[in-house]
Amino acid sequence: MSTYFARHALLPAGPAADVTFAVADGRFVAVTAGTVPPPGATVLPGVVLPGLANCHSHAFHRALRGRTHGGGGTFWTWREGMYRVAAALDPDTYLALARATYAEMALAGITAVGEFHYLHHAPGGAPYADPNAMGEALIQAATDAGIRLTLLDTCYLAGGLDADGHGPLGPEQVRFSDGSARRWADRVARLAGSRASSDEVLIGAAVHSVRAVPRDQLPVVAAAAAGRPLHVHLSEQPAENEAALAFYGRTPTELLDEAGVLGPATTAVHATHLTGSDIATLGRTGTTSCFCPTTERDLADGIGPARALLDAGSGLSLGSDQHAVIDLIEEARALEMHERLASRQRGRFTPEQLLTAATRHDTLGRPDAGALAVGHRADLVAVRLDGPRTAGVDPAQVLLAATAADVDTVVVDGRPVVTGGRHRLGDVGELLRTAIEPLWRTR
């Protein structure tokens, strides 16, 4: 058994002082407020939060940070740069990049990630000798970085959608595709079977979008995903809505609902450009909506209807998506600040609601994580309260003031991963530099 002590902690019942956490076999076995530090306890600085859940990630997009702004452009021109990076990756280089990216996440207090994975095959579309080699690289990367992974293996079949229907895959997209939803499902089943006993890795599923998966293939994906987390990009850009309406006569949300994709195990990512009926449908089906505010502003996507979705019954989660920033504290704060900009009202979400959105491990298949409570996974994130950003802050409102740079200690399943602001792998900046710079030298 190991013991931790925190002067301040955000417990399920609310903020508490002088809290002792007893941990055994990676679980909290006791959480007691109003104590003194037990002998031998690790005293954590600042305020302790549950581990944060990054519910939407494309690890390889981290290589694009700071390299896409020179010409301005649009979401669609940004995507061309993304394709160039994807073409440069193989299982070895992907392992190096993802390991460093996941380590950066751990430094930010993230203890689990949902990786929306569609970079499946070799350039040109031929499978590797192990058809899941790229997925295995991501699994190894998360293990090395010390965080849990839900690998959302993604079905991607078409090159796009317009008024005339779905287009063929472009040469830069063929490595994303298995050719049909059935072949995708068969490959994922093999990967899931090989990982059935893993405690740190879960295999989930994803529909890339209604642009990339035709309507007749959606029920196949939904059936294959039964019992697993299922995620889908939804209405990130108005062009997706326009194309779906022009060809199918339905919004993307309506297509997904009719195909049986939506439901309590499903997360709709972005959900930016929705009709009132779409919002009601996501609420009625109990579908979670994952917002990625730093990406949505970086790509000029727009501000989605977060408050309206929550009021309709669609719970909210958060992700860093393309990793223009890896800071779930900032994502939570931006959820509130973007709502303020759109509504011209303050206090659209309470601090407790923001913390809930930042800790939705249940949407990654881990309902036993995300709370500082007995029986839950022993994830602890200590955020300092003595730095220039957080000095004088009410611990209950720390998400409205701190950044990832204020994270001091991170414990995942009872194992220290970050101590004193340093990851167990060492210099994460150097890991990132050595992973990213060669990718650009090859272009």
C-alpha positions in Angstrom: 0.0 0.0 0.0 1.1 3.6 -0.7 -0.3 6.7 0.9 -0.6 10.3 -0.4 -1.7 13.5 1.4 -3.1 16.6 -0.2 -3.9 19.9 1.5 -6.6 20.4 -1.1 -8.5 17.9 -3.3 -11.5 18.0 -5.5 -13.5 15.0 -4.4 -16.9 13.8 -5.8 -18.7 15.7 -3.0 -16.8 18.9 -3.7 -13.6 20.5 -2.5 -12.0 19.1 0.6 -9.0 19.9 2.8 -6.3 17.7 4.3 -7.1 14.5 2.4 -5.3 11.2 2.8 -5.4 8.7 -0.1 -4.6 5.1 0.5 -3.8 3.1 -2.6 -3.4 -0.6 -3.1 -3.2 -2.6 -6.4 -3.8 0.5 -8.4 -7.0 1.5 -6.6 -8.1 3.9 -3.9 -8.9 1.8 -0.8 -9.5 4.8 1.4 -10.1 8.6 0.8 -10.3 10.5 4.1 -10.6 14.3 4.5 -9.7 16.3 7.7 -6.6 14.3 8.4 -2.9 15.0 9.2 -0.2 13.6 7.0 0.4 10.0 7.9 3.9 8.8 8.5 5.6 8.0 5.3 2.9 9.6 3.1 3.9 11.4 -0.1 2.8 15.0 0.4 1.4 16.4 -2.8 1.6 20.1 -3.5 -1.3 22.4 -4.4 -4.7 20.9 -5.2 -5.2 17.3 -6.3 -7.6 16.5 -9.2 -8.7 13.2 -10.7 -6.7 12.1 -13.7 -7.7 14.0 -16.9 -9.2 12.1 -19.9 -8.1 13.2 -23.4 -11.1 11.8 -25.3 -10.0 12.8 -28.8 -6.4 12.5 -30.1 -4.6 12.2 -33.4 -1.1 11.6 -32.2 0.6 12.2 -35.5 -0.9 15.7 -35.8 1.5 16.8 -33.1 4.1 17.1 -35.8 2.1 19.9 -37.4 2.3 22.3 -34.4 3.8 25.6 -35.4 4.1 24.6 -39.0 0.7 25.4 -40.6 0.2 29.1 -40.1 2.5 30.8 -42.7 -0.1 30.9 -45.5 -3.3 31.2 -43.5 -5.5 28.9 -45.5 -8.5 26.9 -44.4 -9.3 23.6 -42.7 -9.0 21.9 -46.1 -5.6 23.4 -46.9 -4.4 22.4 -43.4 -5.5 18.9 -44.2 -3.0 18.8 -47.1 -0.2 19.3 -44.6 -1.6 16.6 -42.4 -1.5 14.2 -45.3 2.2 15.0 -45.9 3.1 14.1 -42.4 1.1 10.9 -42.5 2.9 9.8 -45.6 6.3 10.1 -43.8 5.3 7.7 -41.0 6.0 4.0 -40.5 5.6 1.9 -37.4 9.0 2.9 -36.0 8.7 6.6 -36.6 5.1 6.5 -35.4 6.2 4.9 -32.2 8.7 7.6 -31.5 6.3 10.4 -32.2 3.4 8.9 -30.3 5.5 8.0 -27.3 6.7 11.6 -27.0 3.2 13.0 -27.6 1.7 10.8 -24.9 4.5 11.8 -22.6 3.6 15.4 -23.2 0.0 14.5 -22.3 1.1 12.9 -19.0 3.0 16.1 -18.2 -0.4 17.9 -18.6 -2.2 15.6 -16.1 -3.7 13.3 -18.7 -3.9 9.8 -17.5 -5.9 8.2 -20.4 -6.2 9.0 -24.1 -8.7 8.0 -26.8 -6.6 7.7 -30.0 -8.8 8.1 -33.1 -6.6 5.9 -35.2 -6.9 5.7 -39.0 -3.2 5.5 -40.1 -3.5 1.8 -40.7 -1.4 0.6 -43.6 1.8 1.4 -45.5 1.9 4.2 -48.1 0.1 2.9 -51.2 -2.4 1.0 -49.0 -0.6 -2.4 -48.7 -0.9 -3.9 -45.3 2.2 -4.3 -43.2 3.2 -7.9 -42.4 1.3 -7.3 -39.2 -1.9 -5.6 -40.4 -2.1 -3.9 -37.0 1.5 -2.7 -36.8 0.6 1.0 -36.6 -1.9 0.3 -33.9 0.6 -1.8 -32.0 3.0 1.2 -32.2 0.5 3.4 -30.5 -0.1 0.7 -27.8 3.6 0.5 -27.1 3.9 4.3 -27.1 1.2 4.7 -24.4 2.7 1.9 -22.3 6.1 3.6 -22.5 4.6 7.0 -21.6 2.7 5.5 -18.6 -0.9 6.4 -19.6 -3.9 4.3 -20.5 -5.0 4.0 -24.1 -8.3 3.4 -25.7 -7.4 2.7 -29.4 -10.4 3.9 -31.4 -9.6 2.0 -34.5 -11.3 4.0 -37.3 -13.2 2.9 -40.4 -12.3 5.1 -43.4 -13.5 4.0 -46.8 -14.2 7.0 -49.1 -12.3 10.1 -50.3 -15.1 12.5 -49.5 -18.7 13.4 -50.2 -20.4 15.9 -52.4 -23.7 16.3 -54.1 -22.8 13.5 -56.5 -21.9 11.0 -53.8 -18.8 9.6 -52.3 -15.6 10.0 -54.1 -12.7 7.5 -54.4 -9.8 7.6 -52.0 -7.0 9.9 -53.0 -3.4 8.5 -53.1 -2.7 10.1 -49.7 -5.8 8.4 -48.2 -5.4 4.8 -49.4 -3.3 3.8 -46.4 -6.3 4.8 -44.1 -8.7 2.2 -45.7 -9.4 -1.5 -45.4 -11.6 -1.4 -48.5 -14.9 -2.2 -46.7 -16.4 -2.1 -43.3 -16.4 -5.9 -43.1 -12.6 -6.1 -43.7 -12.1 -3.3 -41.2 -14.1 -5.2 -38.7 -12.2 -8.4 -39.3 -8.8 -6.6 -38.7 -10.1 -4.9 -35.6 -11.4 -8.2 -34.2 -7.9 -9.7 -34.5 -6.4 -6.8 -32.7 -9.0 -6.9 -30.0 -8.6 -10.6 -29.5 -4.9 -10.2 -29.0 -5.5 -7.5 -26.3 -8.4 -9.1 -24.4 -6.5 -9.4 -21.2 -4.8 -6.0 -21.1 -5.7 -3.7 -18.2 -4.1 -0.6 -19.7 -5.3 -0.9 -23.3 -8.9 -1.1 -24.7 -9.8 -1.5 -28.3 -12.7 0.7 -29.4 -14.0 1.8 -32.7 -14.7 4.9 -34.8 -16.5 6.0 -37.9 -14.2 8.7 -39.4 -17.2 10.7 -40.6 -20.2 10.4 -42.9 -17.9 11.8 -45.6 -15.5 8.8 -45.3 -18.0 6.0 -44.5 -21.0 5.6 -46.9 -24.4 5.1 -45.4 -24.7 1.4 -46.3 -21.5 0.7 -44.4 -22.4 2.5 -41.1 -24.6 -0.3 -39.7 -21.7 -2.8 -40.2 -19.4 -0.5 -38.1 -22.1 0.0 -35.4 -22.6 -3.8 -35.1 -18.8 -4.5 -34.9 -18.5 -1.9 -32.2 -21.1 -3.4 -29.9 -19.9 -3.4 -26.3 -17.0 -1.0 -27.1 -16.7 2.8 -27.1 -17.6 4.1 -30.6 -16.6 7.6 -31.7 -17.3 9.7 -34.8 -16.3 13.1 -36.2 -19.6 15.0 -36.6 -20.4 18.3 -38.4 -17.0 19.9 -37.8 -17.4 21.9 -41.0 -20.5 23.3 -42.7 -19.3 21.7 -46.0 -20.0 18.2 -44.4 -23.5 19.2 -43.6 -24.1 20.7 -47.1 -22.8 17.5 -48.8 -24.9 15.2 -46.7 -28.0 17.2 -47.3 -27.3 17.4 -51.0 -26.7 13.7 -51.6 -28.7 12.0 -48.8 -31.2 14.6 -48.0 -30.3 14.3 -44.3 -27.9 15.9 -41.9 -24.9 13.9 -40.7 -26.6 13.4 -37.3 -29.7 12.1 -39.0 -27.7 9.6 -41.1 -25.9 8.3 -38.0 -29.1 8.0 -36.0 -30.9 6.1 -38.8 -27.9 3.7 -39.1 -27.9 2.9 -35.3 -24.5 4.6 -34.7 -25.7 7.0 -31.9 -26.3 5.9 -28.3 -24.8 6.0 -24.8 -21.6 4.2 -25.9 -21.0 6.8 -28.7 -19.2 10.0 -28.7 -19.7 12.6 -31.4 -16.5 14.6 -31.8 -16.8 18.4 -32.5 -20.6 18.6 -33.0 -20.0 22.2 -34.1 -22.6 22.9 -36.8 -25.8 21.4 -35.6 -29.5 22.1 -36.2 -31.9 22.2 -33.3 -33.1 18.8 -34.3 -29.6 17.5 -34.3 -29.0 18.7 -30.8 -32.3 17.0 -29.6 -31.2 13.8 -31.3 -27.9 13.7 -29.6 -29.6 14.3 -26.3 -32.4 11.8 -26.8 -29.9 9.0 -27.7 -27.6 9.8 -24.8 -24.7 10.4 -27.2 -21.7 12.3 -25.6 -20.4 15.3 -27.4 -16.6 15.8 -27.3 -15.4 19.3 -27.8 -11.8 20.2 -28.7 -11.8 24.0 -28.3 -8.1 24.6 -29.0 -8.3 22.7 -32.3 -11.7 24.2 -33.2 -10.3 27.7 -32.9 -7.0 26.8 -34.5 -8.8 25.5 -37.6 -11.4 28.2 -37.5 -14.1 25.5 -37.2 -16.5 27.7 -35.1 -18.0 27.5 -31.6 -20.3 24.6 -31.0 -23.5 24.6 -29.0 -22.0 23.0 -25.8 -24.5 24.4 -23.3 -27.5 23.5 -25.5 -26.2 20.0 -25.9 -25.7 19.5 -22.2 -29.2 20.9 -21.5 -30.6 18.5 -24.1 -29.0 15.5 -22.4 -25.8 15.0 -24.3 -22.9 14.9 -21.8 -19.7 16.7 -22.7 -16.1 15.5 -22.9 -12.9 17.1 -24.0 -10.0 16.3 -26.3 -6.9 18.0 -27.7 -7.4 16.5 -31.1 -4.6 17.9 -33.4 -2.5 19.0 -30.4 -2.0 22.6 -31.4 -2.0 22.7 -27.5 -1.9 19.7 -25.2 -3.5 21.2 -22.1 -6.8 19.7 -20.9 -7.1 22.5 -18.3 -7.1 25.0 -21.1 -9.6 22.9 -23.0 -11.9 23.0 -20.0 -11.5 26.7 -19.5 -12.1 27.3 -23.3 -15.3 25.4 -23.1 -16.6 28.1 -20.8 -14.8 31.0 -22.5 -16.1 30.1 -26.0 -19.6 29.9 -24.5 -19.2 33.4 -23.0 -18.1 34.7 -26.4 -21.1 33.1 -28.2 -23.7 34.0 -25.6 -22.2 37.2 -24.0 -22.9 35.6 -20.6 -20.6 34.5 -17.9 -20.9 31.3 -15.8 -22.3 29.1 -18.6 -20.7 26.1 -16.8 -19.8 25.6 -13.1 -16.2 24.6 -12.2 -17.6 21.2 -11.2 -19.1 20.8 -14.7 -15.8 21.7 -16.3 -14.0 19.1 -14.2 -16.6 16.5 -15.2 -16.0 17.2 -18.9 -12.3 16.9 -18.4 -12.5 13.5 -16.7 -14.9 11.5 -18.9 -13.0 8.3 -18.7 -16.3 6.4 -19.0 -16.5 7.5 -22.7 -13.2 5.6 -23.2 -14.6 2.5 -21.7 -13.3 3.1 -18.1 -16.2 4.0 -15.8 -13.9 3.1 -12.9 -11.7 6.1 -13.4 -12.1 9.9 -13.2 -13.0 10.3 -9.5 -11.0 10.5 -6.3 -13.2 7.8 -4.7 -12.8 4.4 -3.1 -12.7 1.6 -5.6 -11.7 3.9 -8.5 -8.4 3.7 -10.3 -5.8 5.6 -8.3 -5.1 8.5 -10.7 -3.9 11.7 -9.0 -2.9 15.0 -10.6 -1.4 17.6 -8.3 -1.6 21.2 -9.6 0.6 23.7 -7.9 -1.0 26.8 -6.2 2.2 28.7 -5.6 3.1 29.8 -9.1 2.5 33.1 -10.8 -0.7 31.8 -12.5 -2.2 30.1 -9.5 -1.0 32.0 -6.4 -4.1 33.1 -4.4 -6.5 31.0 -6.5 -9.5 29.3 -4.8 -8.6 25.6 -5.2 -12.2 24.9 -6.4 -11.7 27.2 -9.3 -8.2 26.1 -10.4 -9.4 25.1 -13.9 -10.1 28.7 -14.6 -6.6 29.8 -13.7 -4.0 27.1 -14.1 -2.3 25.6 -17.2 -0.6 22.4 -17.9 2.7 24.0 -16.8 1.3 24.0 -13.3 1.0 20.2 -13.1 3.6 18.9 -10.6 2.7 15.3 -10.0 0.8 12.6 -11.9 0.0 9.2 -10.6 -1.6 6.6 -13.0 -3.1 3.5 -11.5 -1.0 4.1 -8.4 2.2 4.4 -10.3 4.1 7.8 -10.3 4.6 9.0 -13.9 5.4 12.6 -13.4 7.2 13.9 -10.3 8.2 17.5 -9.7 7.1 18.4 -13.3 9.4 15.8 -14.8 8.3 12.7 -16.8 9.9 9.4 -16.0 11.2 9.2 -19.6 13.3 12.3 -19.0 13.4 15.3 -21.4 10.1 15.2 -23.3 11.0 18.2 -25.3 14.0 16.4 -26.7 11.9 13.3 -27.4 9.5 15.4 -29.4 12.2 17.3 -31.3 14.0 14.1 -32.4 10.7 12.5 -33.4 9.4 15.5 -35.4 12.3 17.1 -37.1 13.2 14.1 -39.3 9.7 14.0 -40.6 10.0 17.5 -42.1 13.5 16.9 -43.4 12.2 14.1 -45.6 9.6 16.3 -47.4 
